[in-house]
Amino acid sequence: MVYRATQDVVRRVMPLLDRLATRSIDKARLLQYLSARAGQEWGVLDLLADTGEARGEDRALTFRDRLSGEEHVIAYPGCLVGVPPGLEPLVREEYRRLAMDRPLTTMHRDLFAYFYQASHCDRCRWRAAAFHQFHRECHFAGRPVNYEPE
């Protein structure tokens, strides 16, 4: 049985997963990877080994659960291989932002630009500095909610 909190987290992070992966298996691997990295950040898991190419698909990370001592090998998600190196930490930060049981904040500006600059922001009629509040609403939602083509 899946706990309600787990369902809520998956529902909140699904738009992020959808932006990065197209196949269900890739989304599942990405979710597993981001969850393990968040667990490491939160002090629940320890990273024991990081093998393979730094950003290659054959990269594997071994985590140990601090409470049970169990070890888990997580494959680096192939859908992150094509992401610019500086954005992966922002993807992990975005996952943590969405997975926390706290009021939401805004998506990091650089990650938002990576996802939506060319497809939406550059062609939006509200792109001038005078519409800063419109931009903040989009960044808060994590997607273009005020988009109107020019």
Short mmCIF file of the C-alpha atoms (twelve columns), coordinates in Angstrom:
data_MODEL
# 
_entry.id   MODEL 
# 
loop_
_atom_site.group_PDB 
_atom_site.id 
_atom_site.type_symbol 
_atom_site.label_atom_id 
_atom_site.label_alt_id 
_atom_site.label_comp_id 
_atom_site.label_asym_id 
_atom_site.label_seq_id 
_atom_site.Cartn_x 
_atom_site.Cartn_y 
_atom_site.Cartn_z 
_atom_site.pdbx_PDB_model_num 
ATOM 1   C CA . MET A 1   0.000  0.000  0.000   1 
ATOM 2   C CA . VAL A 2   1.244  3.467  -0.904  1 
ATOM 3   C CA . TYR A 3   1.023  6.045  1.850   1 
ATOM 4   C CA . ARG A 4   -0.930 9.218  1.153   1 
ATOM 5   C CA . ALA A 5   2.169  11.356 1.748   1 
ATOM 6   C CA . THR A 6   4.018  9.373  -0.936  1 
ATOM 7   C CA . GLN A 7   1.167  9.930  -3.390  1 
ATOM 8   C CA . ASP A 8   1.220  13.659 -2.618  1 
ATOM 9   C CA . VAL A 9   4.968  13.880 -3.228  1 
ATOM 10  C CA . VAL A 10  4.707  12.020 -6.539  1 
ATOM 11  C CA . ARG A 11  1.802  14.241 -7.616  1 
ATOM 12  C CA . ARG A 12  3.805  17.387 -6.796  1 
ATOM 13  C CA . VAL A 13  7.042  16.265 -8.470  1 
ATOM 14  C CA . MET A 14  5.426  14.708 -11.565 1 
ATOM 15  C CA . PRO A 15  5.626  17.937 -13.640 1 
ATOM 16  C CA . LEU A 16  9.386  18.044 -12.964 1 
ATOM 17  C CA . LEU A 17  9.759  14.396 -13.965 1 
ATOM 18  C CA . ASP A 18  7.668  15.017 -17.098 1 
ATOM 19  C CA . ARG A 19  9.974  17.859 -18.191 1 
ATOM 20  C CA . LEU A 20  13.074 15.671 -17.944 1 
ATOM 21  C CA . ALA A 21  11.926 12.186 -18.970 1 
ATOM 22  C CA . THR A 22  9.461  10.910 -21.535 1 
ATOM 23  C CA . ARG A 23  9.259  7.180  -20.822 1 
ATOM 24  C CA . SER A 24  7.696  5.823  -17.632 1 
ATOM 25  C CA . ILE A 25  10.793 3.791  -16.786 1 
ATOM 26  C CA . ASP A 26  12.976 6.902  -17.075 1 
ATOM 27  C CA . LYS A 27  10.600 8.828  -14.808 1 
ATOM 28  C CA . ALA A 28  10.738 6.024  -12.253 1 
ATOM 29  C CA . ARG A 29  14.553 5.949  -12.342 1 
ATOM 30  C CA . LEU A 30  14.698 9.723  -12.049 1 
ATOM 31  C CA . LEU A 31  12.313 9.679  -9.088  1 
ATOM 32  C CA . GLN A 32  14.394 6.968  -7.398  1 
ATOM 33  C CA . TYR A 33  17.624 8.928  -7.979  1 
ATOM 34  C CA . LEU A 34  16.195 12.250 -6.782  1 
ATOM 35  C CA . SER A 35  14.668 10.586 -3.724  1 
ATOM 36  C CA . ALA A 36  17.990 8.966  -2.814  1 
ATOM 37  C CA . ARG A 37  19.865 12.247 -3.259  1 
ATOM 38  C CA . ALA A 38  17.282 14.020 -1.103  1 
ATOM 39  C CA . GLY A 39  17.634 11.283 1.514   1 
ATOM 40  C CA . GLN A 40  21.365 11.903 1.499   1 
ATOM 41  C CA . GLU A 41  20.816 15.635 1.920   1 
ATOM 42  C CA . TRP A 42  18.380 15.057 4.786   1 
ATOM 43  C CA . GLY A 43  20.761 12.703 6.600   1 
ATOM 44  C CA . VAL A 44  18.738 9.517  6.095   1 
ATOM 45  C CA . LEU A 45  21.098 7.902  3.574   1 
ATOM 46  C CA . ASP A 46  24.864 7.841  3.212   1 
ATOM 47  C CA . LEU A 47  26.524 7.805  -0.198  1 
ATOM 48  C CA . LEU A 48  29.031 4.931  -0.073  1 
ATOM 49  C CA . ALA A 49  30.199 4.772  -3.676  1 
ATOM 50  C CA . ASP A 50  29.827 6.665  -6.923  1 
ATOM 51  C CA . THR A 51  31.151 4.564  -9.782  1 
ATOM 52  C CA . GLY A 52  31.246 5.037  -13.508 1 
ATOM 53  C CA . GLU A 53  31.611 8.072  -15.662 1 
ATOM 54  C CA . ALA A 54  30.761 11.331 -13.883 1 
ATOM 55  C CA . ARG A 55  27.667 11.966 -16.011 1 
ATOM 56  C CA . GLY A 56  27.389 8.730  -17.965 1 
ATOM 57  C CA . GLU A 57  24.506 6.314  -18.170 1 
ATOM 58  C CA . ASP A 58  26.592 3.493  -16.661 1 
ATOM 59  C CA . ARG A 59  27.191 5.494  -13.505 1 
ATOM 60  C CA . ALA A 60  25.924 3.839  -10.326 1 
ATOM 61  C CA . LEU A 61  25.608 5.214  -6.819  1 
ATOM 62  C CA . THR A 62  25.492 3.060  -3.698  1 
ATOM 63  C CA . PHE A 63  23.540 4.407  -0.737  1 
ATOM 64  C CA . ARG A 64  23.238 2.980  2.766   1 
ATOM 65  C CA . ASP A 65  20.175 3.518  4.921   1 
ATOM 66  C CA . ARG A 66  21.452 4.906  8.222   1 
ATOM 67  C CA . LEU A 67  18.671 3.291  10.240  1 
ATOM 68  C CA . SER A 68  18.582 -0.231 8.791   1 
ATOM 69  C CA . GLY A 69  22.096 -0.444 7.333   1 
ATOM 70  C CA . GLU A 70  20.703 -1.753 4.027   1 
ATOM 71  C CA . GLU A 71  22.592 -0.785 0.892   1 
ATOM 72  C CA . HIS A 72  20.936 0.158  -2.386  1 
ATOM 73  C CA . VAL A 73  22.551 0.663  -5.783  1 
ATOM 74  C CA . ILE A 74  20.872 3.402  -7.806  1 
ATOM 75  C CA . ALA A 75  21.591 3.869  -11.506 1 
ATOM 76  C CA . TYR A 76  22.248 7.407  -12.658 1 
ATOM 77  C CA . PRO A 77  19.195 8.366  -14.758 1 
ATOM 78  C CA . GLY A 78  19.932 8.512  -18.458 1 
ATOM 79  C CA . CYS A 79  17.594 11.484 -18.880 1 
ATOM 80  C CA . LEU A 80  20.007 13.637 -16.824 1 
ATOM 81  C CA . VAL A 81  22.961 12.884 -19.102 1 
ATOM 82  C CA . GLY A 82  21.917 15.611 -21.559 1 
ATOM 83  C CA . VAL A 83  21.196 18.228 -18.890 1 
ATOM 84  C CA . PRO A 84  23.912 20.915 -18.620 1 
ATOM 85  C CA . PRO A 85  26.188 20.062 -15.653 1 
ATOM 86  C CA . GLY A 86  25.298 23.162 -13.617 1 
ATOM 87  C CA . LEU A 87  21.589 22.368 -13.752 1 
ATOM 88  C CA . GLU A 88  21.599 18.939 -12.123 1 
ATOM 89  C CA . PRO A 89  22.021 20.438 -8.620  1 
ATOM 90  C CA . LEU A 90  19.089 22.742 -9.426  1 
ATOM 91  C CA . VAL A 91  16.974 19.727 -10.447 1 
ATOM 92  C CA . ARG A 92  17.791 18.100 -7.102  1 
ATOM 93  C CA . GLU A 93  16.987 21.356 -5.292  1 
ATOM 94  C CA . GLU A 94  13.669 21.576 -7.141  1 
ATOM 95  C CA . TYR A 95  12.810 18.010 -6.157  1 
ATOM 96  C CA . ARG A 96  13.494 18.798 -2.490  1 
ATOM 97  C CA . ARG A 97  11.439 21.990 -2.759  1 
ATOM 98  C CA . LEU A 98  8.475  20.041 -4.084  1 
ATOM 99  C CA . ALA A 99  8.874  16.998 -1.827  1 
ATOM 100 C CA . MET A 100 8.961  18.923 1.456   1 
ATOM 101 C CA . ASP A 101 5.766  19.306 3.437   1 
ATOM 102 C CA . ARG A 102 6.123  23.086 3.517   1 
ATOM 103 C CA . PRO A 103 4.524  25.973 1.667   1 
ATOM 104 C CA . LEU A 104 5.929  26.151 -1.831  1 
ATOM 105 C CA . THR A 105 8.475  28.749 -2.862  1 
ATOM 106 C CA . THR A 106 9.644  29.733 -6.341  1 
ATOM 107 C CA . MET A 107 11.523 27.547 -8.806  1 
ATOM 108 C CA . HIS A 108 15.134 28.615 -9.325  1 
ATOM 109 C CA . ARG A 109 15.357 31.190 -12.110 1 
ATOM 110 C CA . ASP A 110 18.012 29.260 -14.102 1 
ATOM 111 C CA . LEU A 111 16.067 26.000 -14.004 1 
ATOM 112 C CA . PHE A 112 12.885 27.790 -15.068 1 
ATOM 113 C CA . ALA A 113 14.805 29.399 -17.948 1 
ATOM 114 C CA . TYR A 114 16.192 26.001 -19.014 1 
ATOM 115 C CA . PHE A 115 12.696 24.535 -19.179 1 
ATOM 116 C CA . TYR A 116 10.699 27.466 -20.574 1 
ATOM 117 C CA . GLN A 117 12.845 30.388 -21.838 1 
ATOM 118 C CA . ALA A 118 12.920 29.473 -25.524 1 
ATOM 119 C CA . SER A 119 9.472  27.897 -25.710 1 
ATOM 120 C CA . HIS A 120 7.526  30.452 -23.681 1 
ATOM 121 C CA . CYS A 121 9.335  33.379 -22.018 1 
ATOM 122 C CA . ASP A 122 11.039 34.716 -25.173 1 
ATOM 123 C CA . ARG A 123 7.692  34.800 -26.974 1 
ATOM 124 C CA . CYS A 124 5.458  36.027 -24.131 1 
ATOM 125 C CA . ARG A 125 3.785  39.411 -24.263 1 
ATOM 126 C CA . TRP A 126 4.482  39.894 -20.515 1 
ATOM 127 C CA . ARG A 127 8.287  39.654 -20.718 1 
ATOM 128 C CA . ALA A 128 9.112  43.284 -19.831 1 
ATOM 129 C CA . ALA A 129 10.457 44.215 -16.382 1 
ATOM 130 C CA . ALA A 130 7.177  45.976 -15.608 1 
ATOM 131 C CA . PHE A 131 5.534  42.546 -15.391 1 
ATOM 132 C CA . HIS A 132 7.858  41.194 -12.688 1 
ATOM 133 C CA . GLN A 133 4.909  39.928 -10.635 1 
ATOM 134 C CA . PHE A 134 3.669  37.907 -13.614 1 
ATOM 135 C CA . HIS A 135 7.119  36.262 -13.826 1 
ATOM 136 C CA . ARG A 136 7.125  35.465 -10.079 1 
ATOM 137 C CA . GLU A 137 3.756  33.743 -10.406 1 
ATOM 138 C CA . CYS A 138 5.146  31.532 -13.166 1 
ATOM 139 C CA . HIS A 139 8.271  30.735 -11.126 1 
ATOM 140 C CA . PHE A 140 6.105  29.946 -8.097  1 
ATOM 141 C CA . ALA A 141 3.935  27.576 -10.129 1 
ATOM 142 C CA . GLY A 142 7.016  26.035 -11.752 1 
ATOM 143 C CA . ARG A 143 5.490  26.466 -15.197 1 
ATOM 144 C CA . PRO A 144 4.240  29.298 -17.416 1 
ATOM 145 C CA . VAL A 145 0.842  30.190 -15.968 1 
ATOM 146 C CA . ASN A 146 0.689  33.752 -17.354 1 
ATOM 147 C CA . TYR A 147 1.914  32.903 -20.825 1 
ATOM 148 C CA . GLU A 148 0.315  34.791 -23.685 1 
ATOM 149 C CA . PRO A 149 2.056  34.795 -27.056 1 
ATOM 150 C CA . GLU A 150 3.073  38.181 -28.373 1 
# 
